[in-house]
Amino acid sequence: MKTMQMLISMVAGSTSAAYAAVGTHNDGAGVLTYFFIGFFALIIVSQLVPAMILFFSLVRGVFSRREKISEKVD
């Protein structure tokens, strides 16, 4: 009976180590990694808005007709 108790305690003790070892191999990224990437994506997108405004105003300035400015000389 004593060997049976020792065997049960050994099996019960080894299962906790096996369950603890399951999560050690982590292939995926954590939540903070996604926040970090999202933060820099937000910075890039927020800088695209003024860049697009400048680009479209440049294109409009290049392809628009120029008005003739006539100065009156007295």
Protein Blocks (a to p, Z undefined) as FASTA:
>chain_A
ZZmmmmmmmmmmmmmmmmmmmmmpcfbdcfklmmmmmmmmmmmmmmmmmmmmmmmmmmmm
mmpccdddddddZZ
